């Protein structure tokens, strides 16, 4: 094992770094780039991606609940349902109920100047 990995193990064992966020904070505060390159490879990236995906999925699961009023049943739709449709209300609902997902989508759109 490389010296950097041994130092990472010492960091974990010598403190209350039993949780990933605490470990990452201590690692980044160490200011030792050897530790960063050894520990921040795919494991941290995969952890961050997994956490992000869970956040977005939970927000989407929340916003599609019928309590938020975004359901539309074409079989029982009445003229009033169609004439009272408001894209602005739908946007406001998504913005309020899914703030992190909204920010992600907005960032993706902003990345392409033509899509704005």
C-alpha positions in Angstrom: 0.0 0.0 0.0 1.3 3.5 -0.8 2.3 5.9 2.0 -0.6 8.2 1.0 -3.2 5.4 1.6 -1.6 4.6 5.0 -2.0 8.2 5.9 -5.6 8.2 4.8 -6.3 5.1 7.0 -4.5 6.9 9.9 -6.8 9.9 9.4 -9.9 7.7 9.6 -8.7 5.8 12.7 -7.4 8.8 14.6 -10.7 10.8 14.6 -14.4 10.7 14.3 -14.2 10.3 10.6 -16.5 7.3 10.5 -18.9 9.1 8.1 -18.1 9.9 4.5 -18.8 13.6 4.7 -16.6 14.0 7.8 -13.9 12.0 6.0 -14.1 14.1 2.9 -13.9 17.3 4.9 -10.8 16.1 6.8 -9.2 14.9 3.5 -9.8 18.3 1.8 -8.6 20.2 4.9 -5.3 18.2 5.0 -4.0 20.2 2.0 -1.9 17.3 1.0 -2.5 16.7 -2.7 -1.1 13.1 -2.5 -4.1 12.2 -0.3 -6.6 13.9 -2.6 -5.4 12.0 -5.7 -5.4 8.6 -3.8 -8.8 9.0 -2.3 -10.9 11.2 -4.6 -11.0 8.9 -7.6 -14.1 7.0 -8.7 -15.3 6.2 -5.2 -16.1 9.8 -4.3 -17.4 10.6 -7.7 -19.7 7.5 -7.6 -20.9 8.4 -4.1 -21.7 12.0 -5.1 -23.5 10.8 -8.2 -25.5 8.2 -6.2 -26.5 10.8 -3.6 -27.5 13.3 -6.3 -29.6 10.8 -8.1 -31.5 9.9 -4.9 -32.2 13.5 -4.3 -33.6 14.1 -7.8 -35.6 10.9 -7.8 -37.2 11.7 -4.4 -38.1 15.2 -5.6 -39.7 13.8 -8.7 -41.6 11.2 -6.7 -42.9 14.0 -4.5 -44.0 16.3 -7.2 -45.9 13.6 -9.1 -48.1 12.8 -6.1 -51.7 13.7 -6.8 -51.7 16.2 -3.9 -49.7 18.6 -6.1 -52.4 18.6 -8.7 -50.3 17.8 -11.8 -52.3 14.8 -12.8 -54.5 14.9 -15.9 -56.9 12.2 -16.7 -58.0 12.5 -20.4 -60.9 10.2 -19.9 -62.6 12.4 -17.3 -61.3 15.8 -18.5 -63.8 18.5 -18.8 -63.5 21.7 -20.9 -62.8 23.6 -17.6 -59.7 21.5 -17.0 -58.3 22.4 -20.4 -59.2 26.1 -20.3 -57.8 26.5 -16.8 -54.5 24.9 -17.7 -51.5 27.1 -16.9 -48.0 26.3 -17.8 -46.9 29.1 -15.4 -48.6 27.3 -12.5 -46.9 24.1 -13.5 -43.5 25.8 -13.6 -44.1 27.4 -10.2 -45.1 24.0 -8.7 -42.0 22.3 -10.1 -39.8 25.2 -8.9 -41.2 25.0 -5.4 -41.4 21.2 -4.9 -38.3 20.2 -6.8 -35.7 22.9 -6.1 -32.6 20.8 -6.6 -33.9 19.2 -9.8 -35.1 22.6 -11.1 -31.6 24.0 -10.5 -30.0 21.0 -12.3 -32.2 21.3 -15.3 -31.7 25.1 -15.4 -27.9 24.6 -15.2 -28.0 22.1 -18.1 -30.1 24.5 -20.2 -27.8 27.4 -19.3 -24.7 25.4 -20.4 -26.0 25.6 -24.0 -26.6 29.2 -24.9 -28.9 28.3 -27.7 -31.2 26.4 -25.4 -31.9 29.4 -23.2 
